[in-house]
């Protein structure tokens, strides 16, 4: 019984390692909506400072789906 448990555990571990967990998930808001992130200096594409995102108006918690779109 102990050997079966060990083999089962190893099989599950191998399967888990073979299927990498992609973060964020493919259907998450970060991947399916337009996001308005600033560059590494905190600047938007139009040269203004991000607040912290680069949407014209409010964005969701991920910086995506901004009202009015992104500043370009």
Secondary structure, DSSP 8 states (H G I E B T S, - for coil): -HHHHHHHHHHHHHHHHHS---SS-TTSHHHHS-B----TTSB-TTS-B-SSS-BSS---TTSBS-TT-B--
